[in-house]
Amino acid sequence: MTTSPAPHPGARRRIHPAWWVAAVAFLALFAAAGFRAAPGALMVPLHHKFGWSTSIMSLAVSVNLLLYGLVSPFAAALMDRFGMRRVIAIALTLVALGAGGSVLMTASWQRLVFWGLLIGAGTGSMALVLAATISNRWFVARRGLVMGVLTAGSATGQLVILPPVASLAENVGWRAASLVIAAVALAAVPLVLAVIRDHPEDRGVLPFGADPATYVAPPRAHGGAMQRALEGLSVAVRHRAIWALALAFAICGATTNGLIGIHFIPSAHDHGMATTTAAGLLAAVGVFDILGTIASGWLTDTFDPRKLLAIYYTFRGVSLVLLPLLLAETVNPRSCCS
């Protein structure tokens, strides 16, 4: 184990490189989130164009989410083996290929390739592990805050990208909306290649907040990344806490990405709500998602995360119980929500 070089004294007057790495990682997560928020906005135009039912289109999204979950546990191994920069750049390229290639769709099975396989593999290769890797490698101080901000990258992508995508899909066409998402993902690739580095030592600095007198760089793993991932999973599945967390995240994914993210806009449209209005409501969800995620990163530095999760899931359950009231037959969506 070797002690990392101390930063140059003048570096204190500049923004620490860790913050630039975190900022670009945020943009990468933001860009990858574009298509994760889009299927709900594209379902109605695709139904009008091809006559595909919501259940058929949901199958591709289900494949996407399944692959997202299957790839995620091995994303850290991929980053160890090939480096964060390469993995993130390839992941964004896969998202761009999936979104851009979807404009060529003429048959329902092609959605499984573009929406399901390509975008699922791309988003899964970053997922939450990118936020954890950046936070742990580049930060000693402010880890919880950085983790919260990076985790909010996806919600920010939903907030910013979803309304214009819905407007494009409704007024110009779903192909234009898909191409915009592809362009956003591709635009982040040069920044990733220019800024992202695997370790602070690659920039000749210590992690942000590290004490030069006491900090010792952790040893780097060499080889066998996939084997270590499998061994880690085999150990993890023996603990009940992992299964409890897995169940919690499954509920989160099923209700947020599955039920709300995919089916809210088509359902609201069926009740007479304009697509852009429904997309605006989802964007509002994204606003509170960002605030809640960043606040949670700060709160976990102070409070028991288990108690925080219990409070969050109570609010989630109550909101899902009340959600049908928004789409009740007595509600006029155009007058109350537009």
NUTI-59481 format. One record per residue (C-alpha): z, x, y; residue in three letters. Coordinates in steps of 0.2 Angstrom, whole numbers, padded with zeros to 4 digits, always signed. Example, Ala and Ser with C-alpha at 12.3 -4.5 7.8 and 13.67 -1.06 7.14 Angstrom:
REM residues 2
+0039+0062-0022ALA +0036+0068-0005SER 
//
This chain:
REM residues 338
+0000+0000+0000MET -0005+0007+0017THR +0001+0003+0034THR -0013-0004+0045SER -0018+0005+0061PRO -0009+0000+0077ALA -0019-0009+0090PRO -0025+0000+0105HIS -0013-0003+0119PRO -0027-0010+0130GLY -0030-0024+0117ALA -0015-0033+0123ARG -0024-0038+0139ARG -0038-0045+0129ARG -0040-0060+0118ILE -0034-0055+0101HIS -0049-0055+0088PRO -0040-0067+0077ALA -0042-0081+0090TRP -0061-0078+0090TRP -0062-0078+0071VAL -0052-0095+0071ALA -0063-0102+0085ALA -0079-0099+0075VAL -0071-0105+0059ALA -0067-0121+0068PHE -0085-0123+0073LEU -0090-0120+0056ALA -0079-0134+0049LEU -0085-0144+0064PHE -0103-0142+0059ALA -0100-0145+0041ALA -0091-0161+0044ALA -0106-0169+0053GLY -0114-0175+0037PHE -0097-0180+0029ARG -0095-0193+0043ALA -0114-0198+0043ALA -0117-0208+0027PRO -0108-0223+0033GLY -0119-0224+0049ALA -0135-0221+0038LEU -0132-0234+0025MET -0138-0249+0035VAL -0154-0240+0041PRO -0157-0234+0023LEU -0155-0252+0016HIS -0167-0259+0029HIS -0180-0245+0025LYS -0179-0244+0006PHE -0168-0259+0001GLY -0155-0248-0008TRP -0139-0257-0010SER -0122-0250-0004THR -0116-0247-0022SER -0131-0237-0026ILE -0130-0226-0010MET -0111-0224-0013SER -0115-0216-0030LEU -0122-0201-0021ALA -0107-0200-0009VAL -0096-0201-0025SER -0105-0186-0032VAL -0103-0177-0015ASN -0084-0180-0015LEU -0082-0175-0034LEU -0091-0159-0031LEU -0081-0156-0015TYR -0066-0157-0026GLY -0072-0147-0040LEU -0079-0132-0030VAL -0064-0132-0018SER -0051-0123-0030PRO -0064-0109-0033PHE -0069-0107-0014ALA -0055-0094-0012ALA -0062-0084-0027ALA -0079-0085-0019LEU -0073-0078-0003MET -0064-0064-0012ASP -0079-0059-0022ARG -0093-0061-0008PHE -0083-0061+0008GLY -0079-0076+0020MET -0094-0073+0031ARG -0107-0074+0017ARG -0099-0089+0009VAL -0097-0099+0025ILE -0115-0095+0030ALA -0122-0100+0013ILE -0111-0116+0014ALA -0118-0121+0031LEU -0135-0118+0025THR -0133-0129+0010LEU -0127-0143+0022VAL -0142-0140+0033ALA -0154-0141+0018LEU -0145-0157+0011GLY -0146-0165+0028ALA -0163-0159+0033GLY -0170-0162+0015GLY -0164-0180+0015SER -0178-0185+0027VAL -0190-0183+0012LEU -0181-0195+0002MET -0192-0209-0006THR -0182-0213-0022ALA -0164-0217-0024SER -0161-0202-0036TRP -0165-0190-0023GLN -0150-0194-0013ARG -0140-0187-0028LEU -0148-0170-0024VAL -0147-0170-0005PHE -0131-0180-0002TRP -0122-0176-0018GLY -0126-0159-0024LEU -0131-0149-0009LEU -0119-0156+0004ILE -0105-0157-0009GLY -0107-0139-0014ALA -0108-0133+0004GLY -0093-0143+0011THR -0083-0139-0005GLY -0086-0120-0003SER -0076-0121+0014MET -0065-0136+0013ALA -0046-0133+0017LEU -0046-0115+0009VAL -0055-0108+0024LEU -0041-0114+0036ALA -0028-0107+0024ALA -0037-0090+0022THR -0040-0088+0040ILE -0022-0092+0044SER -0014-0081+0031ASN -0025-0066+0034ARG -0027-0066+0053TRP -0010-0073+0059PHE +0008-0069+0057VAL +0014-0079+0072ALA +0007-0097+0075ARG +0001-0099+0057ARG +0006-0117+0056GLY -0002-0121+0072LEU -0018-0112+0068VAL -0019-0121+0051MET -0017-0138+0059GLY -0031-0134+0072VAL -0043-0128+0059LEU -0039-0143+0048THR -0043-0154+0063ALA -0061-0146+0063GLY -0068-0159+0052SER -0060-0173+0062ALA -0067-0166+0077THR -0084-0166+0069GLY -0082-0184+0065GLN -0077-0188+0083LEU -0091-0179+0092VAL -0105-0181+0079ILE -0103-0198+0072LEU -0107-0209+0088PRO -0123-0200+0093PRO -0128-0200+0075VAL -0125-0219+0074ALA -0135-0222+0090SER -0149-0211+0084LEU -0150-0220+0067ALA -0150-0237+0076GLU -0162-0233+0090ASN -0173-0219+0084VAL -0172-0218+0065GLY -0161-0211+0051TRP -0172-0196+0049ARG -0169-0190+0067ALA -0150-0192+0064ALA -0151-0182+0048SER -0161-0168+0057LEU -0148-0167+0071VAL -0135-0164+0058ILE -0145-0151+0050ALA -0148-0142+0066ALA -0129-0142+0070VAL -0125-0134+0054ALA -0139-0121+0056LEU -0133-0117+0074ALA -0116-0111+0068ALA -0123-0099+0055VAL -0127-0085+0068PRO -0110-0086+0075LEU -0102-0085+0058VAL -0112-0069+0054LEU -0108-0061+0071ALA -0089-0065+0072VAL -0081-0068+0055ILE -0073-0054+0046ARG -0063-0054+0030ASP -0048-0045+0037HIS -0040-0039+0053PRO -0042-0021+0047GLU -0061-0023+0048ASP -0059-0025+0067ARG -0046-0011+0068GLY -0032-0023+0073VAL -0016-0030+0065LEU -0015-0049+0062PRO -0009-0059+0077PHE +0009-0058+0080GLY +0012-0043+0067ALA +0025-0030+0072ASP +0016-0013+0071PRO +0033-0005+0066ALA +0036-0016+0051THR +0019-0024+0046TYR +0011-0018+0030VAL -0006-0024+0025ALA -0006-0033+0008PRO -0016-0025-0006PRO -0033-0032-0007ARG -0039-0039-0024ALA -0053-0031-0032HIS -0064-0039-0046GLY -0060-0054-0057GLY -0059-0066-0043ALA -0065-0081-0054MET -0053-0076-0068GLN -0038-0075-0055ARG -0043-0093-0049ALA -0043-0100-0067LEU -0026-0091-0070GLU -0019-0098-0054GLY -0025-0115-0059LEU -0017-0114-0076SER -0001-0109-0069VAL -0001-0122-0055ALA -0005-0137-0067VAL +0012-0134-0076ARG +0022-0138-0060HIS +0025-0157-0055ARG +0024-0153-0037ALA +0005-0148-0039ILE +0002-0165-0047TRP +0011-0174-0033ALA +0001-0165-0020LEU -0015-0168-0030ALA -0011-0187-0031LEU -0007-0187-0012ALA -0023-0179-0007PHE -0033-0190-0020ALA -0026-0205-0011ILE -0030-0197+0006CYS -0048-0194+0001GLY -0050-0211-0007ALA -0044-0221+0008THR -0051-0210+0022THR -0067-0202+0016ASN -0071-0215+0003GLY -0065-0232+0009LEU -0065-0230+0028ILE -0077-0216+0031GLY -0091-0223+0020ILE -0089-0241+0019HIS -0081-0246+0036PHE -0097-0246+0046ILE -0108-0256+0033PRO -0093-0269+0031SER -0091-0270+0050ALA -0110-0273+0051HIS -0109-0287+0038ASP -0096-0295+0049HIS -0108-0294+0065GLY -0101-0279+0073MET -0114-0267+0080ALA -0116-0251+0071THR -0113-0240+0087THR -0097-0250+0090THR -0091-0247+0072ALA -0095-0229+0074ALA -0085-0228+0090GLY -0070-0235+0081LEU -0071-0222+0068LEU -0073-0209+0082ALA -0056-0216+0088ALA -0049-0213+0071VAL -0055-0195+0073GLY -0046-0193+0090VAL -0029-0198+0082PHE -0034-0187+0067ASP -0036-0172+0078ILE -0019-0175+0087LEU -0010-0179+0071GLY -0017-0164+0062THR -0013-0151+0076ILE +0004-0159+0078ALA +0008-0158+0059SER +0004-0140+0060GLY +0017-0137+0073TRP +0029-0149+0065LEU +0028-0140+0048THR +0035-0125+0056ASP +0051-0135+0060THR +0053-0149+0048PHE +0052-0152+0029ASP +0034-0156+0025PRO +0039-0168+0011ARG +0047-0179+0024LYS +0032-0178+0036LEU +0021-0183+0021LEU +0032-0198+0017ALA +0031-0204+0035ILE +0012-0202+0036TYR +0008-0211+0020TYR +0019-0225+0026THR +0009-0227+0041PHE -0007-0226+0031ARG -0002-0240+0019GLY +0003-0251+0033VAL -0014-0248+0042SER -0024-0252+0026LEU -0014-0268+0024VAL -0018-0273+0042LEU -0036-0267+0041LEU -0044-0284+0034PRO -0037-0293+0050LEU -0050-0283+0060LEU -0064-0290+0050LEU -0057-0308+0048ALA -0069-0322+0051GLU -0060-0328+0066THR -0062-0311+0075VAL -0077-0309+0086ASN -0081-0290+0085PRO -0093-0290+0099ARG -0081-0297+0112SER -0065-0289+0106CYS -0071-0271+0101CYS -0087-0268+0111SER 
//
